[in-house]
Amino acid sequence: MPKNLPVSRYYDVKRDPQGQRYIDVHVSGLALLQNPLLNKTTAFTPEERRELGLEGLVPPHTSTFEEQKERTYLRYLKCGSDLEKHEYLRALQDRNEVLFYAILEDHLEEMLPIIYTPTVGEAVRNYSSNYRYPRGFTVSTGDIDRVDDMLENVTVNDVRMIVATDSSAILGIGDQGFGGMAISIGKLSLYTAAGGVGPDKTLPVELDVGTNRQDLIDDPLYLGVHHRRLTGAAYDEFLDAFVEAVTARYPKAIIQWEDFSRGTAFRVLERYRRVVPSFNDDIQGTGAMALAGLISAARLKGERLSEQVFVVVGAGAAGIGVAMAIRHGLQADGLSAEDANARVFVVDRHGLLMHGQPDLEDQQLSFARRSEDLSGWVFDGEYPSMHDVIVNARATALLGFTGVPGLFRQESIQAMLDFTPRPIVFPLSNPSSHVEARPADLIHWTRGGAIIASGSPFPDVEYEGKRYPVGQGNNAFIFPGLGFGAVASRAREITDNMVMEAARTLAEFTQTYGERVYPPISDLRELSIQVAVNVALQSIRDGVCAERRIRNMTRDELEAVIRDRAWQPRYLPLRQG
């Protein structure tokens, strides 16, 4: 971005002679009220109302920020369903962004499941029918040749964080076409609320390459393009054009690739991660989150990560990403590559991944077993089932990424008790209706022995007079801090070491919370600051930090810089430009 460009074509952020920040606005009246980044609704001062042409357009009472938050929260509580609450918060964001983030900051633990998983899954399904207000950037097959010109229509000039999805594999609900835009919006809300990236530094992106859902193609109210998905060279050319255009318009931006189908997710990551600083949250974010939880769970057992035997069920982007992260973590804990690989078993719908199975992709082949590896195993069928693997491998940790509700049966969980009194069981599929096992069942089946984390929030379990905490394995523990650290360091690449540093920081942060596998959501902001600091330090060690002024800072100095840069939901004075 040229240095003389304002933050937005509608305003710029400046400092007065005393060093206090204010907003220099280039619009007034109704146009100002319709800009959610500028609109204070009832909190405009009398001076701002006169200067900015707002008199008569807003109620006469000047509300304090606290009054606005109280009124907004009381209205939120009147919403009936979770989806209605989600839509209410989205409408709030579309009219007053500062107030939206202030409410979210005050009630983060309560509202995270509403704006993100699991409720965002329903918002995705209903995106076309509930569409209200344009947010983010969409490029489709019909206009990809004009993407450079289209990006000039985006009103902000210094985007630092982009979440881009082709919506081919949303949560556990699959291809959702244009509806995936809700995921990009939700993720970036957390980058601001938890990670400190300013809302005018973010851009949600929908890469509308079509959908393979015939019901969407046939639906006249569906808002995406009405044809089947691009594949092969045409798909690659589409993404190449997008990446080239977005790096030209926003050369300092980080891209988070989100909810791509299994094979595409790995291919897109490898194709672009050294072209533009980028990462895939389903692969790397989920992997780092799960690894951190496993480190914490092993600590609760009084054991090391390297003493566990892992069964990962689900060989999609998330499952393979987690298996890769576990393998990396085992090597960091002292195992050789061969010994680390021997402790990680990946199961898909056919059973244990085996050489000779059809259609295995490269990333899956690195976990595939050979017949000679199963010497002494007892199982029926062509390939060992999940239960067979648990028993024969003597598994102590079981993780699910299948989206198949109830997949983890009582007999399989209780079989793990033969190998450990405290089995680690992480049914991590989202949304909650797709979870592989209910935490309450896991506690009862193991007589309180299981150490549990689920993908969606579940209440703690009461069993025989004792309360058992249920960790929420949420990627929000990783990606806001990882992205903010990369932004702060202007990382030229998101290295594997930076991702693993995020996992290590999360595991270390969790130690102060006793028997918990993950920290409470209420402390997400502080965790994200610590992740951002350590990720930025790792970028320096890895030689990919382009922000020269931080390269020789101590950790304390860098933390002070990152805390100062973290955006806060507070109204700034507005002045007519």
C-alpha positions as CSV (number, residue, x, y, z in Angstrom):
1,M,0.0,0.0,0.0
2,P,1.5,3.4,-0.9
3,K,2.2,5.4,2.2
4,N,0.0,8.3,1.3
5,L,-3.2,6.2,1.1
6,P,-5.7,6.6,3.9
7,V,-6.9,3.6,5.9
8,S,-10.2,3.8,3.9
9,R,-11.6,5.9,1.1
10,Y,-14.1,7.1,3.7
11,Y,-11.8,7.9,6.6
12,D,-8.3,7.9,8.0
13,V,-6.9,7.5,11.5
14,K,-4.6,10.3,12.7
15,R,-3.1,11.7,15.8
16,D,-3.6,15.2,17.2
17,P,-0.7,17.4,18.6
18,Q,-1.0,15.6,21.9
19,G,-0.6,12.2,20.3
20,Q,-4.2,11.2,20.8
21,R,-5.8,9.2,18.0
22,Y,-8.9,10.4,16.1
23,I,-10.7,9.6,12.9
24,D,-10.6,12.0,10.0
25,V,-13.9,11.3,8.2
26,H,-14.6,12.0,4.5
27,V,-18.4,11.4,4.7
28,S,-21.2,12.9,6.7
29,G,-24.9,12.5,7.4
30,L,-26.7,9.4,6.4
31,A,-23.6,8.0,4.5
32,L,-21.7,8.1,7.7
33,L,-24.4,6.4,9.7
34,Q,-24.5,3.6,7.1
35,N,-20.8,2.8,7.6
36,P,-20.4,0.3,10.5
37,L,-16.8,1.2,11.1
38,L,-17.7,4.9,11.7
39,N,-21.2,4.7,13.1
40,K,-21.6,5.3,16.8
41,T,-25.5,5.3,16.6
42,T,-26.7,7.1,19.8
43,A,-23.2,7.9,21.1
44,F,-22.2,10.7,18.8
45,T,-21.4,13.8,20.9
46,P,-23.3,17.0,20.3
47,E,-20.2,18.5,18.6
48,E,-19.9,15.5,16.3
49,R,-23.6,15.7,15.4
50,R,-23.3,19.4,14.4
51,E,-20.0,19.0,12.5
52,L,-20.9,15.8,10.7
53,G,-24.5,16.6,9.6
54,L,-26.1,14.2,12.0
55,E,-28.5,16.5,13.8
56,G,-32.1,15.2,13.5
57,L,-30.9,11.8,12.1
58,V,-30.3,10.2,15.5
59,P,-32.2,10.3,18.8
60,P,-31.6,13.4,20.9
61,H,-30.2,11.6,24.0
62,T,-26.4,11.0,23.8
63,S,-25.8,7.5,25.2
64,T,-22.7,6.5,27.1
65,F,-20.9,3.5,25.8
66,E,-22.0,1.5,28.9
67,E,-25.6,2.4,28.2
68,Q,-25.3,1.2,24.6
69,K,-23.8,-2.1,25.7
70,E,-26.5,-2.6,28.4
71,R,-29.3,-1.9,25.9
72,T,-27.7,-4.1,23.2
73,Y,-27.1,-7.1,25.6
74,L,-30.7,-6.9,27.0
75,R,-32.0,-7.1,23.4
76,Y,-29.7,-10.0,22.7
77,L,-31.1,-11.9,25.7
78,K,-34.6,-11.6,24.2
79,C,-33.6,-13.6,21.1
80,G,-35.1,-17.1,21.1
81,S,-32.9,-19.5,19.3
82,D,-29.1,-19.6,18.9
83,L,-29.5,-18.9,15.2
84,E,-31.6,-15.8,16.0
85,K,-28.9,-14.6,18.4
86,H,-26.3,-15.2,15.7
87,E,-28.3,-13.1,13.2
88,Y,-28.8,-10.4,15.8
89,L,-25.1,-10.1,16.4
90,R,-24.4,-10.1,12.7
91,A,-26.9,-7.3,12.2
92,L,-25.2,-5.4,15.0
93,Q,-21.8,-5.8,13.4
94,D,-23.3,-4.5,10.1
95,R,-24.4,-1.3,11.7
96,N,-21.9,-0.6,14.5
97,E,-18.7,-2.5,14.4
98,V,-17.2,-1.0,17.6
99,L,-20.2,-1.8,19.7
100,F,-20.4,-5.3,18.3
101,Y,-16.8,-6.1,19.4
102,A,-17.3,-4.4,22.8
103,I,-20.3,-6.7,23.5
104,L,-18.3,-9.7,22.2
105,E,-15.3,-8.8,24.4
106,D,-17.6,-8.5,27.5
107,H,-19.4,-11.8,26.8
108,L,-16.8,-13.8,24.8
109,E,-17.4,-17.2,26.5
110,E,-21.1,-16.9,26.2
111,M,-21.1,-15.6,22.6
112,L,-18.3,-17.6,21.0
113,P,-20.5,-20.6,20.3
114,I,-23.1,-18.2,18.8
115,I,-20.8,-16.4,16.3
116,Y,-18.6,-19.4,15.7
117,T,-19.0,-23.1,16.2
118,P,-21.5,-24.7,16.5
119,T,-24.1,-22.0,15.5
120,V,-22.2,-20.8,12.5
121,G,-23.0,-24.1,10.9
122,E,-26.7,-23.2,10.8
123,A,-25.8,-19.7,9.6
124,V,-23.9,-21.2,6.7
125,R,-26.8,-23.5,5.7
126,N,-29.2,-20.5,5.8
127,Y,-26.8,-17.9,4.3
128,S,-28.7,-17.3,1.0
129,S,-32.2,-17.2,2.6
130,N,-31.1,-14.9,5.5
131,Y,-28.8,-12.6,3.4
132,R,-29.0,-9.0,4.6
133,Y,-26.0,-6.9,4.1
134,P,-22.9,-7.0,1.9
135,R,-19.7,-7.9,3.8
136,G,-16.4,-9.2,2.5
137,F,-15.2,-9.8,-1.0
138,T,-16.6,-12.4,-3.5
139,V,-15.0,-13.5,-6.7
140,S,-16.8,-16.0,-8.9
141,T,-16.1,-18.0,-12.1
142,G,-18.0,-15.3,-14.0
143,D,-15.7,-12.4,-13.1
144,I,-12.3,-13.9,-12.1
145,D,-10.8,-12.2,-15.2
146,R,-11.6,-8.8,-13.6
147,V,-10.5,-9.6,-10.0
148,D,-7.9,-6.8,-10.1
149,D,-10.5,-4.2,-10.8
150,M,-12.9,-5.7,-8.4
151,L,-10.5,-5.5,-5.5
152,E,-10.3,-1.8,-6.0
153,N,-14.0,-1.7,-4.9
154,V,-13.0,-2.8,-1.4
155,T,-13.0,0.4,0.6
156,V,-10.1,-0.4,3.0
157,N,-6.6,0.0,1.8
158,D,-4.4,-1.8,4.3
159,V,-5.8,-5.3,4.7
160,R,-3.4,-7.5,6.8
161,M,-5.5,-10.6,7.4
162,I,-7.6,-12.5,4.9
163,V,-9.7,-15.6,5.4
164,A,-10.5,-17.2,2.1
165,T,-12.7,-20.3,1.5
166,D,-14.1,-22.2,-1.5
167,S,-16.7,-23.7,0.9
168,S,-16.1,-27.3,-0.3
169,A,-15.8,-28.8,3.2
170,I,-17.5,-26.7,5.8
171,L,-17.2,-28.1,9.4
172,G,-18.9,-31.5,9.3
173,I,-21.6,-30.4,6.9
174,G,-19.7,-30.6,3.6
175,D,-20.2,-28.5,0.4
176,Q,-22.1,-25.3,1.2
177,G,-21.4,-23.2,-1.9
178,F,-21.7,-19.5,-1.4
179,G,-22.8,-20.0,2.2
180,G,-19.2,-20.5,3.3
181,M,-18.8,-16.7,3.4
182,A,-20.3,-16.9,6.9
183,I,-17.3,-18.9,8.0
184,S,-14.8,-16.3,6.7
185,I,-16.8,-13.6,8.5
186,G,-16.9,-15.5,11.7
187,K,-13.2,-16.4,11.7
188,L,-12.2,-12.8,11.2
189,S,-14.5,-11.6,14.0
190,L,-12.3,-13.8,16.3
191,Y,-9.2,-12.3,14.8
192,T,-10.4,-9.0,16.0
193,A,-12.1,-10.0,19.3
194,A,-9.4,-12.4,20.4
195,G,-6.4,-11.6,18.3
196,G,-6.4,-7.8,18.2
197,V,-6.3,-7.4,14.4
198,G,-8.3,-4.2,13.6
199,P,-11.6,-4.8,11.7
200,D,-10.5,-2.5,9.0
201,K,-7.4,-4.7,8.5
202,T,-9.4,-7.8,7.7
203,L,-11.1,-9.1,4.6
204,P,-13.4,-12.2,4.4
205,V,-13.3,-13.8,1.0
206,E,-15.6,-16.3,-0.8
207,L,-14.0,-18.0,-3.8
208,D,-17.2,-19.0,-5.6
209,V,-16.0,-21.8,-7.9
210,G,-19.4,-23.4,-8.0
211,T,-21.1,-26.2,-5.9
212,N,-21.6,-29.9,-6.4
213,R,-24.9,-29.7,-4.4
214,Q,-27.6,-30.1,-7.0
215,D,-30.2,-28.8,-4.6
216,L,-28.4,-25.5,-4.4
217,I,-27.9,-25.3,-8.2
218,D,-31.6,-25.8,-8.7
219,D,-32.6,-23.3,-5.9
220,P,-33.6,-20.0,-7.6
221,L,-32.9,-18.2,-4.2
222,Y,-29.3,-19.5,-4.0
223,L,-26.9,-16.6,-4.2
224,G,-23.9,-18.3,-5.6
225,V,-23.1,-19.3,-9.2
226,H,-25.4,-22.1,-10.4
227,H,-23.0,-24.7,-11.8
228,R,-20.8,-27.5,-10.6
229,R,-17.4,-26.9,-9.1
230,L,-14.3,-26.1,-11.1
231,T,-11.7,-28.8,-11.0
232,G,-8.2,-29.4,-12.3
233,A,-6.3,-26.7,-14.3
234,A,-9.3,-24.4,-14.4
235,Y,-9.5,-24.4,-10.6
236,D,-5.7,-23.7,-10.3
237,E,-5.9,-20.9,-12.8
238,F,-8.8,-19.3,-10.8
239,L,-6.8,-19.4,-7.6
240,D,-3.6,-18.2,-9.3
241,A,-5.5,-15.1,-10.6
242,F,-6.9,-14.4,-7.1
243,V,-3.5,-14.8,-5.3
244,E,-1.8,-12.6,-7.9
245,A,-4.4,-9.9,-7.6
246,V,-4.7,-9.9,-3.8
247,T,-1.0,-9.7,-3.3
248,A,-0.8,-6.8,-5.6
249,R,-3.6,-4.9,-3.8
250,Y,-2.5,-6.0,-0.3
251,P,1.2,-6.9,-0.3
252,K,1.3,-7.1,3.6
253,A,-1.7,-9.5,3.9
254,I,-1.6,-13.0,5.5
255,I,-4.1,-15.5,4.0
256,Q,-5.8,-18.2,6.0
257,W,-7.1,-20.9,3.7
258,E,-10.4,-22.2,5.2
259,D,-12.6,-25.3,4.7
260,F,-11.2,-26.7,1.5
261,S,-11.8,-30.3,0.7
262,R,-9.1,-32.8,1.7
263,G,-6.9,-33.1,-1.4
264,T,-7.4,-29.5,-2.4
265,A,-6.5,-28.2,1.1
266,F,-3.1,-29.7,1.0
267,R,-2.4,-28.8,-2.6
268,V,-3.5,-25.2,-2.1
269,L,-1.3,-24.9,1.0
270,E,1.8,-26.2,-0.7
271,R,1.1,-24.3,-3.9
272,Y,1.0,-20.9,-2.2
273,R,2.6,-21.0,1.2
274,R,5.9,-19.6,-0.2
275,V,4.2,-17.3,-2.7
276,V,2.1,-15.4,-0.1
277,P,2.4,-15.9,3.7
278,S,-0.5,-18.3,4.4
279,F,-1.6,-21.3,6.3
280,N,-4.5,-23.7,6.4
281,D,-6.5,-23.6,9.6
282,D,-8.1,-27.0,9.1
283,I,-4.7,-28.6,8.7
284,Q,-2.3,-26.6,10.8
285,G,-4.6,-24.8,13.2
286,T,-6.4,-28.0,14.1
287,G,-3.1,-29.8,14.3
288,A,-1.6,-27.3,16.7
289,M,-4.8,-27.1,18.8
290,A,-5.0,-30.9,19.2
291,L,-1.3,-31.3,19.9
292,A,-1.5,-28.8,22.7
293,G,-4.5,-30.6,24.2
294,L,-2.7,-33.9,24.0
295,I,0.4,-32.5,25.7
296,S,-1.9,-31.1,28.5
297,A,-3.7,-34.5,28.8
298,A,-0.4,-36.4,29.0
299,R,0.7,-34.0,31.8
300,L,-2.5,-34.6,33.7
301,K,-1.7,-38.4,33.5
302,G,1.8,-37.7,34.9
303,E,3.2,-39.0,31.6
304,R,5.0,-37.8,28.5
305,L,3.5,-37.3,25.1
306,S,6.0,-39.9,23.8
307,E,4.5,-42.6,26.1
308,Q,1.1,-42.4,24.4
309,V,-0.2,-44.4,21.4
310,F,-2.6,-42.4,19.2
311,V,-5.5,-43.5,16.9
312,V,-6.8,-40.7,14.7
313,V,-10.1,-41.5,13.1
314,G,-10.8,-39.5,9.9
315,A,-8.3,-39.0,7.2
316,G,-9.4,-35.7,5.8
317,A,-7.5,-32.4,6.1
318,A,-8.1,-32.1,9.8
319,G,-7.3,-35.7,10.7
320,I,-4.1,-35.8,8.7
321,G,-3.1,-32.4,9.9
322,V,-3.5,-33.6,13.5
323,A,-1.6,-36.8,12.8
324,M,1.2,-34.8,11.3
325,A,1.3,-32.5,14.3
326,I,1.3,-35.4,16.7
327,R,4.2,-36.9,14.8
328,H,6.1,-33.6,15.0
329,G,5.3,-33.3,18.7
330,L,6.6,-36.9,19.4
331,Q,9.9,-36.1,17.7
332,A,10.2,-32.9,19.7
333,D,9.7,-35.1,22.8
334,G,12.7,-37.1,21.8
335,L,11.5,-39.9,19.5
336,S,13.1,-40.7,16.2
337,A,11.0,-40.2,13.1
338,E,10.5,-43.9,12.8
339,D,9.4,-44.4,16.4
340,A,7.1,-41.4,16.2
341,N,5.4,-42.8,13.1
342,A,5.0,-46.1,14.8
343,R,2.8,-44.5,17.6
344,V,0.3,-42.8,15.2
345,F,-2.4,-44.8,13.5
346,V,-4.9,-43.2,11.1
347,V,-8.2,-44.8,10.3
348,D,-10.7,-43.8,7.6
349,R,-14.0,-45.3,6.5
350,H,-12.3,-48.4,5.1
351,G,-10.3,-49.0,8.3
352,L,-6.6,-48.5,9.1
353,L,-4.8,-46.7,6.3
354,M,-2.9,-49.4,4.4
355,H,-0.6,-49.5,1.4
356,G,-2.6,-50.8,-1.5
357,Q,-5.9,-49.1,-0.6
358,P,-7.3,-47.2,-3.6
359,D,-7.1,-43.4,-4.0
360,L,-4.7,-42.7,-1.1
361,E,-3.2,-39.2,-1.4
362,D,0.4,-38.4,-0.7
363,Q,-0.2,-37.0,2.8
364,Q,-2.2,-40.1,3.7
365,L,0.5,-42.5,2.4
366,S,3.0,-41.3,4.9
367,F,0.7,-42.9,7.6
368,A,-0.2,-46.0,5.7
369,R,0.9,-49.4,7.2
370,R,2.1,-52.4,5.4
371,S,1.0,-56.0,6.0
372,E,4.2,-56.8,7.7
373,D,3.7,-54.0,10.2
374,L,0.6,-55.9,11.6
375,S,2.4,-59.0,12.6
376,G,0.6,-60.6,15.5
377,W,-2.5,-58.5,15.0
378,V,-5.9,-60.2,15.2
379,F,-8.8,-58.7,13.2
380,D,-11.6,-59.7,10.8
381,G,-12.0,-58.2,7.4
382,E,-9.6,-56.9,4.8
383,Y,-8.4,-53.9,6.9
384,P,-8.4,-53.5,10.7
385,S,-11.4,-51.4,11.9
386,M,-11.2,-48.6,14.5
387,H,-11.9,-51.1,17.3
388,D,-9.3,-53.5,15.9
389,V,-6.7,-50.8,15.8
390,I,-7.5,-49.7,19.4
391,V,-7.1,-53.2,20.7
392,N,-4.1,-54.3,18.7
393,A,-2.1,-51.1,18.9
394,R,-2.9,-50.8,22.6
395,A,-4.2,-47.2,22.1
396,T,-4.1,-44.7,25.0
397,A,-5.5,-41.7,22.9
398,L,-8.4,-41.6,20.5
399,L,-9.3,-38.6,18.4
400,G,-12.2,-38.2,16.0
401,F,-12.6,-36.0,12.9
402,T,-15.3,-37.9,11.0
403,G,-18.5,-36.0,11.6
404,V,-20.2,-39.3,12.3
405,P,-22.3,-39.0,15.5
406,G,-21.9,-41.8,18.0
407,L,-18.9,-43.4,16.2
408,F,-17.0,-44.0,19.4
409,R,-18.8,-47.0,21.0
410,Q,-18.7,-48.1,24.6
411,E,-16.8,-51.3,23.9
412,S,-14.0,-49.4,22.1
413,I,-13.7,-46.8,24.9
414,Q,-13.7,-49.5,27.6
415,A,-11.1,-51.5,25.7
416,M,-8.7,-48.6,26.2
417,L,-8.9,-49.1,29.9
418,D,-6.9,-52.3,29.5
419,F,-3.9,-50.1,28.4
420,T,-4.3,-47.0,30.5
421,P,-6.5,-46.0,33.5
422,R,-6.9,-42.6,32.0
423,P,-7.7,-42.8,28.3
424,I,-7.5,-39.6,26.3
425,V,-10.6,-39.2,24.1
426,F,-11.1,-36.2,21.9
427,P,-14.3,-36.4,19.8
428,L,-13.5,-33.1,17.9
429,S,-16.0,-33.1,15.1
430,N,-18.2,-30.0,14.6
431,P,-21.0,-29.1,15.0
432,S,-22.2,-30.7,18.3
433,S,-24.8,-32.8,16.4
434,H,-21.9,-34.6,14.6
435,V,-19.8,-35.4,17.7
436,E,-18.4,-38.9,17.8
437,A,-19.3,-39.4,21.5
438,R,-21.0,-37.4,24.2
439,P,-18.7,-36.4,27.0
440,A,-21.2,-37.7,29.7
441,D,-21.1,-41.1,28.1
442,L,-17.3,-41.2,28.0
443,I,-17.1,-40.3,31.7
444,H,-19.6,-43.0,32.6
445,W,-18.1,-45.7,30.4
446,T,-14.6,-45.1,32.0
447,R,-15.9,-44.5,35.5
448,G,-14.4,-41.0,35.5
449,G,-11.1,-42.0,34.0
450,A,-11.3,-40.4,30.6
451,I,-9.6,-37.1,29.8
452,I,-11.9,-35.4,27.3
453,A,-12.0,-32.6,24.8
454,S,-14.8,-32.0,22.3
455,G,-14.9,-29.7,19.3
456,S,-18.1,-27.9,20.3
457,P,-18.8,-26.7,23.9
458,F,-20.3,-29.2,26.3
459,P,-21.0,-28.7,30.0
460,D,-18.7,-30.3,32.6
461,V,-19.9,-33.8,33.7
462,E,-21.2,-34.7,37.1
463,Y,-20.4,-38.3,38.0
464,E,-20.6,-39.9,41.5
465,G,-20.3,-36.6,43.3
466,K,-17.4,-35.2,41.3
467,R,-17.3,-32.7,38.5
468,Y,-15.2,-33.6,35.4
469,P,-14.1,-30.7,33.1
470,V,-14.8,-31.1,29.4
471,G,-12.2,-29.2,27.3
472,Q,-13.3,-27.4,24.2
473,G,-10.8,-28.2,21.4
474,N,-11.4,-24.9,19.6
475,N,-9.1,-23.7,16.8
476,A,-9.7,-20.2,18.2
477,F,-7.0,-21.0,20.7
478,I,-4.5,-21.0,17.9
479,F,-5.4,-19.0,14.7
480,P,-6.0,-15.5,16.2
481,G,-2.6,-15.4,17.9
482,L,-0.8,-17.2,15.0
483,G,-2.2,-14.7,12.5
484,F,-1.6,-11.6,14.7
485,G,2.0,-12.8,15.4
486,A,2.5,-13.2,11.6
487,V,1.0,-9.7,11.0
488,A,3.1,-8.1,13.7
489,S,6.4,-9.6,12.3
490,R,5.3,-9.2,8.7
491,A,6.3,-12.8,8.2
492,R,7.3,-13.7,4.7
493,E,6.1,-17.2,5.3
494,I,4.2,-19.1,8.0
495,T,6.7,-21.8,8.9
496,D,5.9,-25.1,10.5
497,N,8.0,-24.0,13.5
498,M,5.7,-20.9,14.0
499,V,2.7,-23.2,14.0
500,M,4.3,-25.6,16.5
501,E,5.3,-22.6,18.7
502,A,1.6,-21.7,18.8
503,A,0.9,-25.2,20.1
504,R,3.6,-25.1,22.7
505,T,2.4,-21.7,24.0
506,L,-1.2,-23.0,24.3
507,A,0.0,-26.1,26.2
508,E,2.2,-24.0,28.5
509,F,-0.6,-21.4,29.1
510,T,-3.0,-24.2,30.1
511,Q,-0.8,-25.5,32.9
512,T,-2.0,-22.8,35.3
513,Y,-5.6,-24.1,35.0
514,G,-5.3,-27.3,37.0
515,E,-7.2,-30.3,35.6
516,R,-8.2,-28.5,32.4
517,V,-7.0,-29.7,28.9
518,Y,-7.6,-26.2,27.5
519,P,-8.0,-22.8,29.1
520,P,-11.4,-21.1,29.5
521,I,-12.6,-19.1,26.5
522,S,-12.8,-16.0,28.8
523,D,-9.0,-15.9,28.7
524,L,-8.7,-16.2,24.9
525,R,-7.5,-12.6,24.4
526,E,-4.6,-13.0,26.8
527,L,-3.7,-16.4,25.4
528,S,-3.7,-14.9,21.9
529,I,-1.3,-12.1,22.9
530,Q,1.1,-14.7,24.3
531,V,0.8,-16.9,21.1
532,A,1.4,-13.8,18.9
533,V,4.5,-12.8,20.8
534,N,6.0,-16.3,20.6
535,V,5.1,-16.7,17.0
536,A,6.7,-13.4,16.1
537,L,9.9,-14.5,18.0
538,Q,9.9,-17.7,16.1
539,S,9.6,-15.9,12.8
540,I,12.8,-14.0,13.8
541,R,14.6,-17.3,14.6
542,D,13.4,-18.8,11.3
543,G,14.6,-15.8,9.3
544,V,11.2,-14.9,7.8
545,C,10.5,-11.7,9.9
546,A,10.3,-8.6,7.6
547,E,9.6,-6.1,10.4
548,R,13.1,-4.9,11.0
549,R,12.3,-2.8,14.1
550,I,11.3,-5.9,16.2
551,R,14.2,-8.1,15.2
552,N,16.5,-7.2,18.1
553,M,13.8,-6.7,20.7
554,T,13.7,-8.6,24.0
555,R,10.6,-10.7,24.6
556,D,9.2,-8.1,27.0
557,E,9.8,-5.3,24.5
558,L,8.0,-7.3,21.8
559,E,5.1,-8.1,24.1
560,A,4.7,-4.4,24.8
561,V,4.6,-3.6,21.1
562,I,2.1,-6.3,20.4
563,R,-0.2,-5.2,23.3
564,D,0.0,-1.6,22.1
565,R,-0.9,-2.7,18.5
566,A,-3.9,-4.9,19.6
567,W,-7.1,-3.1,18.5
568,Q,-9.5,-2.2,21.2
569,P,-13.3,-1.7,20.8
570,R,-13.4,2.0,21.8
571,Y,-15.0,5.0,20.1
572,L,-12.5,7.5,18.8
573,P,-13.4,11.2,18.2
574,L,-14.6,11.9,14.7
575,R,-13.7,15.1,12.8
576,Q,-14.7,16.2,9.4
577,G,-11.9,15.8,7.0
